């Protein structure tokens, strides 16, 4: 099977005309061309979404995210080489504003937990209905968490409560800006804070949320309703 990704228009080539609502740009990552074709057919029917690239492995996905800066990546968990979990961690660490929907073969609480720990804000089983794929993409693009309906809602709810009141108001402001893709310098400019002050706040956020990096903190913030 030929796994080579097909060339697609750049994100700039796919932008709507001025005054129109910008479509959600999506990057598809799966090592099977037939899966990418199926996703492409589903999403091509949506007027609010546009596919800006396809990748057959984690390394190619990382390169395309840097070039195309999609809003959402639909990421196969079981990629050869750099798997989907590690690729997601690297993407979210380098590009905090990019959301990832993890596409998994089977859904359970542990898979959902692992995907989110690596930065995914949506987790969806591959046997989901076509409408669920589009819903997951739209939801994470809007800054919300998406969970496959088969994950027990009561389990997800227990993950929300612990951090609701952990962050201060200022820290929540900063975390929100990080989720929007702002650098420390941009955060400082928006909130009129010095660079060292921003660094200190970010360090406190990571510690309080028990996050290893900024993208994981953003994923936790989205999951727990601390940010939008």
C-alpha positions as CSV (number, residue, x, y, z in Angstrom):
1,X,0.0,0.0,0.0
2,X,1.3,3.4,-0.9
3,X,1.4,5.5,2.2
4,X,2.7,8.7,0.7
5,X,0.7,11.7,1.5
6,X,-0.8,13.6,-1.4
7,X,0.0,17.2,-1.8
8,X,-2.7,19.6,-0.9
9,X,-3.2,23.4,-1.0
10,X,-1.4,25.4,1.7
11,X,-3.4,26.9,4.5
12,X,-3.2,30.3,2.9
13,X,-4.6,28.9,-0.4
14,X,-7.6,27.6,1.5
15,X,-8.6,30.8,3.4
16,X,-12.0,32.2,2.6
17,X,-12.4,35.6,1.1
18,X,-12.4,38.6,3.4
19,X,-15.6,39.0,5.4
20,X,-16.4,35.3,5.3
21,X,-16.2,33.1,8.4
22,X,-12.8,31.4,8.5
23,X,-13.1,27.6,8.2
24,X,-11.4,25.2,10.7
25,X,-8.2,24.0,9.1
26,X,-7.6,20.3,9.7
27,X,-4.5,18.1,9.2
28,X,-5.1,14.3,8.8
29,X,-2.5,11.9,10.2
30,X,-2.9,8.1,9.6
31,X,-0.5,5.6,8.0
32,X,-3.3,4.1,6.0
33,X,-4.3,6.0,2.9
34,X,-7.8,4.5,2.9
35,X,-8.4,5.9,6.4
36,X,-7.3,9.4,5.3
37,X,-9.5,9.1,2.2
38,X,-12.5,8.2,4.4
39,X,-11.8,11.2,6.7
40,X,-11.3,13.5,3.7
41,X,-14.7,12.4,2.2
42,X,-16.5,13.0,5.5
43,X,-14.9,16.5,6.1
44,X,-15.2,17.7,2.5
45,X,-18.9,17.8,3.0
46,X,-18.5,20.4,5.8
47,X,-18.5,24.0,4.7
48,X,-16.9,25.1,8.0
49,X,-13.8,22.9,7.6
50,X,-10.9,22.6,5.2
51,X,-8.2,19.9,5.0
52,X,-4.8,21.6,4.7
53,X,-2.6,18.5,4.7
54,X,-2.2,14.8,5.2
55,X,0.6,12.8,6.8
56,X,1.4,9.1,7.0
57,X,3.7,9.1,10.1
58,X,4.6,11.2,13.1
59,X,7.7,12.9,11.6
60,X,5.8,14.0,8.6
61,X,3.0,15.3,10.8
62,X,5.4,17.4,12.8
63,X,6.9,18.9,9.7
64,X,3.4,19.7,8.2
65,X,2.1,21.3,11.5
66,X,5.1,23.7,11.4
67,X,4.4,24.6,7.8
68,X,0.6,24.7,7.7
69,X,-0.3,25.6,11.3
70,X,-3.7,23.8,11.3
71,X,-6.3,24.5,13.9
72,X,-6.9,20.8,14.5
73,X,-4.9,17.6,13.9
74,X,-6.8,14.3,13.6
75,X,-4.0,12.0,14.9
76,X,-4.0,8.2,14.6
77,X,-2.7,6.8,17.9
78,X,-1.1,3.7,16.3
79,X,1.4,5.3,13.9
80,X,4.6,3.3,13.1
81,X,7.9,4.8,14.4
82,X,6.9,8.0,16.4
83,X,3.5,6.9,17.6
84,X,0.5,9.2,17.8
85,X,0.9,9.8,21.5
86,X,4.5,11.0,21.2
87,X,3.7,13.0,18.0
88,X,0.9,14.7,19.9
89,X,3.1,15.6,22.8
90,X,5.7,17.1,20.5
91,X,3.1,19.0,18.4
92,X,1.4,20.5,21.5
93,X,4.7,21.4,23.1
94,X,6.0,23.2,20.0
95,X,2.6,24.7,18.9
96,X,0.3,25.2,22.0
97,X,-2.5,26.7,19.8
98,X,-2.9,23.6,17.8
99,X,-5.6,21.2,19.0
100,X,-5.4,17.4,18.6
101,X,-8.2,14.9,18.3
102,X,-6.7,11.4,19.0
103,X,-8.1,8.7,16.7
104,X,-7.9,5.3,18.6
105,X,-8.7,1.7,17.7
106,X,-10.5,1.1,21.0
107,X,-11.7,3.5,23.7
108,X,-11.3,3.1,27.5
109,X,-10.5,5.2,30.4
110,X,-6.8,4.5,30.3
111,X,-6.5,5.3,26.6
112,X,-8.4,8.6,27.2
113,X,-6.2,9.5,30.1
114,X,-3.0,8.8,28.2
115,X,-4.1,10.8,25.2
116,X,-4.9,13.8,27.3
117,X,-1.7,13.5,29.3
118,X,0.1,14.0,26.0
119,X,-1.9,17.1,25.0
120,X,-4.9,15.8,23.1
121,X,-8.1,17.7,23.8
122,X,-10.3,15.2,22.0
123,X,-10.3,11.4,21.9
124,X,-12.4,9.4,19.4
125,X,-12.7,5.8,18.5
126,X,-12.2,4.9,14.9
127,X,-15.6,3.2,14.7
128,X,-17.4,6.4,15.5
129,X,-20.1,7.8,13.3
130,X,-19.1,10.3,10.6
131,X,-21.0,13.0,12.5
132,X,-19.0,12.4,15.6
133,X,-15.7,13.1,13.8
134,X,-16.9,16.5,12.7
135,X,-18.4,17.2,16.1
136,X,-15.1,16.4,17.8
137,X,-13.1,18.6,15.5
138,X,-15.6,21.5,15.9
139,X,-15.6,21.2,19.6
140,X,-11.9,21.1,20.2
141,X,-11.4,24.0,17.7
142,X,-13.7,26.0,19.9
143,X,-11.5,25.3,22.9
144,X,-13.6,22.6,24.5
145,X,-12.9,19.1,25.5
146,X,-14.3,16.2,23.5
147,X,-14.7,12.7,24.9
148,X,-16.0,9.7,23.1
149,X,-19.5,9.0,24.5
150,X,-18.4,5.5,25.5
151,X,-16.1,6.9,28.1
152,X,-18.1,6.9,31.4
153,X,-19.2,10.5,32.0
154,X,-19.0,10.0,35.7
155,X,-15.3,9.2,35.3
156,X,-14.7,12.3,33.2
157,X,-16.5,14.4,35.8
158,X,-14.2,13.2,38.6
159,X,-11.3,14.5,36.6
160,X,-12.8,18.0,36.5
161,X,-13.3,18.8,40.2
162,X,-9.8,18.7,41.7
163,X,-8.2,21.7,39.9
164,X,-11.2,24.0,39.7
165,X,-9.9,26.4,42.4
166,X,-6.2,25.7,42.2
167,X,-5.1,28.6,39.9
168,X,-5.4,32.3,40.8
169,X,-7.3,34.6,38.6
170,X,-4.0,35.9,37.1
171,X,-2.8,32.4,36.4
172,X,-6.0,31.5,34.7
173,X,-5.6,34.6,32.5
174,X,-2.1,33.5,31.6
175,X,-3.1,29.9,30.9
176,X,-5.9,31.2,28.6
177,X,-3.3,33.1,26.6
178,X,-1.0,30.1,26.4
179,X,-4.0,28.1,25.0
180,X,-4.4,30.8,22.4
181,X,-0.8,30.2,21.3
182,X,0.8,33.3,22.9
183,X,4.5,33.3,23.8
184,X,5.7,34.5,27.2
185,X,6.6,37.8,25.6
186,X,3.2,38.2,24.0
187,X,1.6,37.3,27.4
188,X,3.6,40.0,29.0
189,X,2.6,42.6,26.4
190,X,-1.1,41.6,26.7
191,X,-1.2,41.8,30.5
192,X,1.5,44.4,31.0
193,X,3.8,42.1,32.9
194,X,7.6,41.7,32.9
195,X,9.2,38.7,31.3
196,X,10.4,37.3,34.6
197,X,7.0,37.7,36.2
198,X,5.4,35.8,33.3
199,X,8.0,33.0,33.6
200,X,7.3,32.8,37.4
201,X,3.5,32.5,36.8
202,X,4.0,29.9,34.1
203,X,6.2,27.9,36.5
204,X,3.6,28.1,39.2
205,X,0.9,26.9,36.7
206,X,2.9,23.9,35.7
207,X,3.6,23.0,39.4
208,X,-0.1,23.4,40.5
209,X,-1.4,21.4,37.5
210,X,1.3,18.8,37.8
211,X,2.1,19.4,34.1
212,X,5.4,18.6,32.5
213,X,5.1,21.3,29.9
214,X,2.9,24.2,28.7
215,X,0.8,22.1,26.2
216,X,0.0,19.6,28.9
217,X,-1.0,22.5,31.2
218,X,-3.3,23.8,28.5
219,X,-4.8,20.3,28.0
220,X,-5.5,20.0,31.7
221,X,-7.0,23.5,31.8
222,X,-9.3,22.7,28.9
223,X,-10.2,19.4,30.5
224,X,-11.0,20.9,33.9
225,X,-12.9,23.9,32.6
226,X,-10.3,26.4,33.8
227,X,-10.0,27.9,30.3
228,X,-12.1,27.9,27.1
